Amino acid sequence: MPRKRLTDTGIEKMSPPRAGRMEIGDSIVRGLGLRVSPAGSKSFSVVYKVPGEGGVNGSGMPLVGRQHRVTLGQWPVVSVAEARQRAMKMLAEVSKGEDPRTRLRRENLVRHANTVAVVIERFIDLEAKPNVKSWRNADSVLRLHVVSRWGDRPIRDIRRAEVHELLDEIVESGRVGAAREVRKHLSRLFNWALDREIVATNPVHGLKRRDLQQNLDAGRALTDDEVRYVWYAAGEMGYPFGDLHRLLLLTGQRRCEWANATWGEINSVERTLEIPAGRFKGGRDHVVPLAHDVWSILEGLPRWNCGDYLFSTTGGRIPVSGFSKAKARLDEKMQARMGEEEEFVPFRGHDLRVTCETRLANLGFPQEIRDAVLGHARPGLQKVYNKHDYLEEKSAALMQYAAHLMEIIRLQPAERASNSQFSQHASNIEKCTFYSHRQL
């Protein structure tokens, strides 16, 4: 087999043989060769003999066995430099009397055993559940976007370009927030896998995505007109998302705190929503006093005999989902009410919390009361030494805030959502009966 110094430029200029297969050895790394087929395919391989594989001679010296060949990959996917690096690693193993094929078989078995789906399951069980309170969100995000796409593939094979492609598709669908969540949980997954030597690199590390940079703007407070439009548009939507948005507007709580609420968390004596530490962002119990208008909405919600969630499309068994679509419907109804005379300015669901904070400040409530109402973590040593729960102050603030909003809303003719949605929704749920209640 002729030998020459292999270069990528030289290989590119090589013409395929008219017949048979052409083989050229590398003069830099002996044992490395290039095969060129008549069809023009060019692949690298390394040829070696393992000392000791043929036994020993009379003097006890190891004898080499028969010749072995291992394919290193196709050019140009594998460059000359990479082929030399792989060949030298194998030849170093051979010099120690080891057959590289044994290592390759073992790595191949491990590689195919550690599929994306398998590693994610182990990651959730061993890392996320014990250490992350919101592990269910990580599990849901990874299963929805990652397992569905790469589940059966070895996790070692996932490349940076594929991560970019996945994020691109999510962003193009208008779900930038979801793309941020996917990147965050993928990064943690690969870091965990890297630490356990399941993968050799983290393809998410240092990923440059300006389109996924966190929006540091806390949002904006809604105007009086926008408050009215939200209220009446939500009334048109009815149960579950219309009532949910009205509660978010009147209380300033996080979406998940109402969307995942159960009737067991409603204290009918004190008229409060009591959110347990297990599902509150701050990791502590959070009590939300309920103003009269909030209580009136709760009294009108449906109750199901087979589930306990306040907001559900499955008879109370599972809390509602599909918030992006619901927010889009709310926006559409607001725009329809505005007509062509007024311009609809987009806002986020989080802006309802910003509205609450801003208007409470305008009403004269100090920062510590506003933080208590919204469930913000206390700064510095306050969280260590200040054990006051501010329940009475929160109650006064939320009562005055709800009264303030309803005064704005009632400047327009009162409009009520149709209850027909309740009965129609109930009839679509098998084996679950709806019963109204006026006394909680």
C-alpha positions as CSV (number, residue, x, y, z in Angstrom):
1,M,0.0,0.0,0.0
2,P,1.6,3.3,-1.1
3,R,2.1,5.9,1.6
4,K,2.0,9.7,1.4
5,R,1.2,12.7,3.7
6,L,-2.5,12.8,3.8
7,T,-4.1,16.3,3.7
8,D,-7.7,17.4,3.4
9,T,-6.9,19.4,0.2
10,G,-5.2,16.4,-1.3
11,I,-8.0,14.1,-0.5
12,E,-10.5,16.5,-2.0
13,K,-8.6,16.5,-5.3
14,M,-8.3,12.7,-5.5
15,S,-10.1,11.1,-8.4
16,P,-11.8,7.7,-7.7
17,P,-10.3,4.6,-9.3
18,R,-11.9,3.3,-12.4
19,A,-12.1,-0.2,-10.9
20,G,-11.4,-1.8,-7.6
21,R,-10.6,0.1,-4.4
22,M,-7.7,2.4,-3.9
23,E,-5.8,2.4,-0.6
24,I,-3.3,5.0,0.5
25,G,-1.4,4.9,3.8
26,D,-0.5,7.9,5.8
27,S,3.2,8.7,6.2
28,I,2.7,10.6,9.5
29,V,0.8,7.9,11.4
30,R,1.7,4.4,10.3
31,G,-1.3,2.2,10.4
32,L,-3.7,5.0,9.3
33,G,-5.0,4.6,5.8
34,L,-7.5,6.0,3.4
35,R,-9.8,3.9,1.2
36,V,-11.3,5.4,-2.0
37,S,-14.1,3.5,-3.7
38,P,-15.0,3.7,-7.5
39,A,-18.1,5.6,-6.4
40,G,-15.9,8.3,-4.8
41,S,-16.5,7.4,-1.2
42,K,-13.5,8.1,1.0
43,S,-13.1,6.6,4.4
44,F,-10.3,6.4,7.1
45,S,-9.3,3.2,8.8
46,V,-6.6,2.0,11.2
47,V,-4.8,-1.3,10.7
48,Y,-3.0,-3.0,13.6
49,K,-1.9,-6.3,15.2
50,V,-2.1,-6.8,19.0
51,P,1.0,-8.1,20.7
52,G,0.3,-11.2,22.7
53,E,-2.8,-12.1,20.8
54,G,-0.7,-14.7,19.0
55,G,0.6,-16.2,22.2
56,V,4.2,-16.2,23.3
57,N,7.4,-17.7,21.7
58,G,9.9,-20.0,23.4
59,S,11.6,-17.0,25.1
60,G,8.3,-15.8,26.5
61,M,8.0,-12.9,24.1
62,P,4.5,-12.0,23.0
63,L,3.6,-12.8,19.5
64,V,1.3,-10.5,17.5
65,G,-2.0,-12.0,16.3
66,R,-3.7,-11.5,13.0
67,Q,-4.3,-8.1,11.4
68,H,-7.4,-6.1,12.4
69,R,-9.0,-3.1,10.8
70,V,-11.3,-0.5,12.4
71,T,-13.1,2.1,10.3
72,L,-12.7,5.6,11.7
73,G,-15.2,7.4,9.6
74,Q,-16.0,9.0,6.3
75,W,-14.1,12.0,4.9
76,P,-14.9,14.9,5.1
77,V,-17.1,14.3,8.2
78,V,-13.9,13.1,9.8
79,S,-10.9,15.3,8.9
80,V,-7.4,14.1,8.4
81,A,-6.4,15.7,11.8
82,E,-9.3,13.9,13.6
83,A,-8.5,10.6,11.9
84,R,-4.8,10.8,13.0
85,Q,-5.9,11.6,16.6
86,R,-8.3,8.6,16.7
87,A,-5.7,6.3,15.1
88,M,-2.9,7.4,17.6
89,K,-5.2,6.7,20.5
90,M,-6.0,3.2,19.2
91,L,-2.3,2.5,18.4
92,A,-1.3,3.6,21.9
93,E,-3.8,1.0,23.3
94,V,-2.4,-1.6,21.0
95,S,1.2,-1.0,22.2
96,K,-0.1,-1.9,25.7
97,G,-1.4,-5.2,24.4
98,E,-5.0,-4.0,24.4
99,D,-7.4,-4.5,21.5
100,P,-9.3,-1.1,20.9
101,R,-12.3,-3.1,19.6
102,T,-13.0,-4.2,23.2
103,R,-13.3,-0.7,24.4
104,L,-15.3,0.4,21.3
105,R,-17.8,-2.5,21.9
106,R,-18.2,-1.5,25.6
107,E,-18.6,2.2,24.7
108,N,-21.1,1.3,22.0
109,L,-23.2,-0.7,24.5
110,V,-23.1,2.1,27.0
111,R,-23.9,4.6,24.3
112,H,-27.0,2.8,23.1
113,A,-28.2,2.0,26.6
114,N,-28.0,5.6,27.6
115,T,-30.7,7.0,25.4
116,V,-32.1,10.5,25.9
117,A,-35.3,9.1,27.4
118,V,-33.5,6.8,29.8
119,V,-31.1,9.5,31.0
120,I,-33.9,12.0,31.5
121,E,-35.8,9.5,33.6
122,R,-32.7,8.9,35.8
123,F,-32.0,12.6,36.0
124,I,-35.5,13.4,37.2
125,D,-35.4,10.6,39.8
126,L,-31.9,11.1,41.1
127,E,-31.3,14.8,40.7
128,A,-34.5,16.8,40.1
129,K,-36.9,15.2,42.6
130,P,-34.6,15.4,45.6
131,N,-33.3,18.9,44.9
132,V,-35.8,20.9,42.8
133,K,-39.2,21.8,44.2
134,S,-40.5,22.5,40.6
135,W,-39.2,19.1,39.3
136,R,-42.6,18.4,37.8
137,N,-42.1,21.4,35.5
138,A,-38.7,20.1,34.4
139,D,-40.1,16.6,33.8
140,S,-43.0,18.0,31.8
141,V,-40.8,20.3,29.7
142,L,-38.2,17.6,28.9
143,R,-40.8,15.0,28.0
144,L,-42.8,17.4,25.8
145,H,-40.0,18.9,23.9
146,V,-36.9,16.6,24.2
147,V,-38.1,13.0,24.7
148,S,-40.6,13.4,21.9
149,R,-37.8,14.4,19.6
150,W,-34.7,12.5,20.6
151,G,-36.0,9.9,23.0
152,D,-34.6,6.8,21.4
153,R,-31.2,8.4,20.4
154,P,-28.0,8.0,22.4
155,I,-27.6,11.1,24.5
156,R,-23.9,11.2,23.5
157,D,-24.9,11.8,19.9
158,I,-26.9,15.0,20.5
159,R,-25.0,17.9,19.0
160,R,-25.0,21.6,19.5
161,A,-26.5,22.3,16.1
162,E,-29.5,20.0,17.0
163,V,-30.1,22.0,20.2
164,H,-30.1,25.2,18.2
165,E,-32.6,23.6,15.7
166,L,-34.9,22.5,18.5
167,L,-34.9,26.0,20.1
168,D,-35.3,27.7,16.7
169,E,-38.5,25.7,16.0
170,I,-40.0,26.6,19.5
171,V,-39.1,30.3,19.1
172,E,-40.6,30.4,15.5
173,S,-43.9,29.0,17.0
174,G,-44.0,32.1,19.2
175,R,-43.2,30.3,22.5
176,V,-40.0,32.1,23.6
177,G,-40.7,31.4,27.2
178,A,-41.0,27.7,26.5
179,A,-37.7,27.9,24.6
180,R,-36.0,29.4,27.6
181,E,-37.3,26.6,29.8
182,V,-36.1,24.0,27.4
183,R,-32.6,25.5,27.3
184,K,-32.5,25.8,31.1
185,H,-33.5,22.2,31.8
186,L,-31.4,20.8,29.0
187,S,-28.3,22.6,30.4
188,R,-28.9,21.1,33.8
189,L,-29.5,17.6,32.3
190,F,-26.3,17.7,30.3
191,N,-24.3,19.0,33.3
192,W,-25.5,16.2,35.4
193,A,-24.8,13.6,32.7
194,L,-21.3,15.1,32.1
195,D,-20.5,14.8,35.8
196,R,-21.4,11.2,35.7
197,E,-19.4,10.7,32.4
198,I,-22.5,9.7,30.5
199,V,-21.7,12.3,28.0
200,A,-18.3,13.8,27.0
201,T,-19.4,17.4,26.5
202,N,-22.4,19.6,27.3
203,P,-23.7,20.9,23.9
204,V,-25.8,23.6,25.7
205,H,-22.8,25.1,27.5
206,G,-22.1,28.6,26.2
207,L,-25.0,28.5,23.8
208,K,-25.4,32.0,22.3
209,R,-29.1,32.8,21.9
210,R,-29.8,36.5,22.1
211,D,-33.4,35.7,21.3
212,L,-33.7,33.9,24.6
213,Q,-32.2,36.5,26.8
214,Q,-34.4,37.0,29.8
215,N,-36.6,40.1,29.7
216,L,-35.4,42.2,32.7
217,D,-38.4,44.5,32.3
218,A,-40.8,43.8,35.1
219,G,-43.7,44.7,32.9
220,R,-46.2,47.5,33.0
221,A,-49.2,48.5,34.9
222,L,-52.5,48.4,33.0
223,T,-54.5,51.6,32.5
224,D,-58.0,52.1,33.8
225,D,-59.5,51.4,30.4
226,E,-57.4,48.2,30.1
227,V,-58.6,47.0,33.5
228,R,-62.2,47.4,32.3
229,Y,-61.4,45.6,29.0
230,V,-59.7,42.7,30.8
231,W,-62.7,42.4,33.2
232,Y,-65.4,42.4,30.5
233,A,-63.4,40.2,28.0
234,A,-62.8,37.7,30.8
235,G,-66.5,37.7,31.5
236,E,-67.2,36.8,27.9
237,M,-64.8,33.8,28.2
238,G,-66.5,32.4,31.3
239,Y,-65.3,29.3,33.1
240,P,-62.5,28.4,33.5
241,F,-60.1,31.0,32.0
242,G,-62.4,34.0,32.3
243,D,-63.0,33.5,36.0
244,L,-59.3,32.7,36.4
245,H,-58.2,36.0,34.8
246,R,-60.7,38.0,36.9
247,L,-59.2,36.4,40.1
248,L,-55.7,37.2,38.9
249,L,-56.7,40.8,38.3
250,L,-58.4,41.3,41.7
251,T,-55.7,39.5,43.8
252,G,-52.4,40.1,42.0
253,Q,-51.3,36.5,42.7
254,R,-49.2,34.3,40.4
255,R,-51.1,32.4,37.7
256,C,-50.2,28.9,39.1
257,E,-51.3,29.9,42.6
258,W,-54.9,30.2,41.4
259,A,-54.8,27.7,38.4
260,N,-53.6,24.8,40.7
261,A,-55.7,25.8,43.7
262,T,-58.1,23.2,45.2
263,W,-61.2,23.6,47.2
264,G,-59.4,22.2,50.2
265,E,-57.2,25.4,50.2
266,I,-60.3,27.7,50.5
267,N,-61.0,28.6,54.1
268,S,-64.7,29.5,54.0
269,V,-64.7,30.7,57.6
270,E,-61.8,33.2,57.3
271,R,-62.5,33.7,53.5
272,T,-58.9,33.1,52.5
273,L,-56.9,31.1,50.0
274,E,-54.3,29.1,52.0
275,I,-51.4,28.1,49.6
276,P,-49.2,25.4,51.2
277,A,-45.4,25.7,51.1
278,G,-45.2,22.7,48.8
279,R,-46.6,24.6,45.8
280,F,-45.7,28.2,46.7
281,K,-42.7,29.7,44.9
282,G,-41.2,31.1,48.2
283,G,-41.3,27.6,49.8
284,R,-43.5,28.8,52.6
285,D,-47.2,29.0,53.4
286,H,-49.0,31.9,51.8
287,V,-52.4,33.2,52.8
288,V,-54.4,35.3,50.5
289,P,-57.4,37.2,52.0
290,L,-60.4,37.2,49.7
291,A,-62.3,40.4,49.1
292,H,-66.1,40.4,48.7
293,D,-65.9,40.5,44.9
294,V,-63.4,37.7,44.8
295,W,-65.6,35.6,47.0
296,S,-68.5,36.2,44.7
297,I,-66.5,34.7,41.8
298,L,-65.6,31.7,43.9
299,E,-69.3,31.2,44.8
300,G,-70.2,31.0,41.1
301,L,-67.5,28.4,40.2
302,P,-68.7,24.9,39.4
303,R,-68.1,22.0,41.8
304,W,-67.4,18.5,40.6
305,N,-68.0,15.2,42.4
306,C,-64.8,13.6,41.1
307,G,-62.1,16.2,41.6
308,D,-61.1,19.1,43.8
309,Y,-59.4,21.6,41.5
310,L,-61.1,25.0,41.2
311,F,-60.2,25.4,37.6
312,S,-60.5,22.3,35.5
313,T,-61.7,20.9,32.2
314,T,-61.6,17.3,33.4
315,G,-64.2,17.5,36.2
316,G,-61.8,18.7,38.8
317,R,-59.4,15.8,38.4
318,I,-56.6,17.8,36.7
319,P,-56.0,21.6,36.8
320,V,-56.4,23.6,33.6
321,S,-53.6,24.0,31.1
322,G,-53.3,25.8,27.7
323,F,-52.7,29.3,29.2
324,S,-51.1,30.7,26.0
325,K,-54.2,29.9,24.0
326,A,-56.4,31.3,26.7
327,K,-54.4,34.6,26.8
328,A,-54.7,34.8,23.0
329,R,-58.5,34.5,23.3
330,L,-58.6,37.2,26.0
331,D,-56.5,39.5,23.8
332,E,-58.9,38.9,20.8
333,K,-61.9,39.7,22.9
334,M,-60.3,42.9,24.2
335,Q,-59.4,44.0,20.7
336,A,-62.9,43.3,19.5
337,R,-64.3,45.5,22.3
338,M,-61.8,48.3,21.6
339,G,-62.7,48.5,17.9
340,E,-60.7,50.5,15.5
341,E,-60.7,53.7,17.5
342,E,-58.3,52.4,20.2
343,E,-55.0,50.6,19.8
344,F,-54.5,47.4,21.7
345,V,-51.1,47.4,23.5
346,P,-50.0,43.8,24.2
347,F,-49.4,42.9,27.8
348,R,-48.3,39.8,29.7
349,G,-50.2,37.9,32.3
350,H,-47.5,39.0,34.8
351,D,-48.5,42.6,34.2
352,L,-51.6,41.9,36.3
353,R,-49.2,41.5,39.3
354,V,-47.4,44.7,38.2
355,T,-50.8,46.5,38.1
356,C,-51.6,45.3,41.7
357,E,-48.2,46.4,43.0
358,T,-48.4,49.8,41.3
359,R,-52.0,50.6,42.4
360,L,-51.4,49.4,46.0
361,A,-48.5,51.9,46.1
362,N,-50.7,54.6,44.7
363,L,-53.3,53.7,47.4
364,G,-50.6,54.4,50.0
365,F,-49.6,50.9,51.1
366,P,-45.9,50.6,52.0
367,Q,-43.5,48.2,50.4
368,E,-43.5,45.5,53.1
369,I,-47.3,45.2,52.8
370,R,-47.2,45.1,49.0
371,D,-44.5,42.4,49.2
372,A,-46.6,40.4,51.6
373,V,-49.7,40.6,49.3
374,L,-47.7,39.5,46.3
375,G,-45.8,36.8,48.1
376,H,-42.3,38.3,47.4
377,A,-39.4,37.0,49.4
378,R,-38.3,39.3,52.2
379,P,-35.0,41.0,51.7
380,G,-31.8,40.5,53.8
381,L,-32.3,39.7,57.5
382,Q,-36.0,40.5,57.3
383,K,-36.6,36.9,56.2
384,V,-34.7,35.7,59.3
385,Y,-35.9,38.0,62.0
386,N,-39.3,39.3,60.8
387,K,-41.9,36.6,61.6
388,H,-45.0,38.9,61.3
389,D,-47.4,37.4,58.8
390,Y,-49.1,40.8,57.9
391,L,-52.4,39.0,57.6
392,E,-54.5,41.9,58.7
393,E,-52.6,44.4,56.6
394,K,-52.9,42.1,53.5
395,S,-56.6,41.8,54.1
396,A,-57.0,45.6,54.3
397,A,-54.8,46.1,51.2
398,L,-56.6,43.5,49.1
399,M,-60.1,44.7,50.2
400,Q,-59.2,48.3,49.2
401,Y,-57.5,47.2,46.0
402,A,-60.6,45.1,44.9
403,A,-62.9,48.0,45.8
404,H,-60.7,50.4,43.8
405,L,-60.8,48.2,40.7
406,M,-64.5,47.5,40.9
407,E,-65.1,51.3,41.1
408,I,-63.1,51.7,37.8
409,I,-64.9,48.7,36.2
410,R,-68.4,49.9,37.2
411,L,-67.9,53.1,35.3
412,Q,-69.0,51.0,32.3
413,P,-72.4,49.2,32.1
414,A,-72.1,45.9,34.1
415,E,-71.8,42.8,32.0
416,R,-72.2,39.2,33.1
417,A,-70.7,36.1,31.7
418,S,-73.2,33.5,30.5
419,N,-73.6,30.5,32.7
420,S,-74.5,28.3,29.7
421,Q,-70.8,27.5,29.4
422,F,-70.9,25.8,32.7
423,S,-73.7,23.4,31.8
424,Q,-72.3,22.7,28.4
425,H,-68.9,22.0,29.8
426,A,-70.3,19.7,32.5
427,S,-72.3,17.7,29.9
428,N,-69.0,16.9,28.0
429,I,-67.3,15.3,31.0
430,E,-68.1,11.6,31.4
431,K,-69.0,10.3,34.8
432,C,-68.7,13.7,36.5
433,T,-71.7,15.6,37.7
434,F,-71.7,19.3,38.2
435,Y,-73.4,20.9,41.2
436,S,-73.5,24.6,42.0
437,H,-73.0,25.9,45.4
438,R,-73.7,29.3,47.0
439,Q,-72.3,28.5,50.5
440,L,-68.7,27.5,50.6
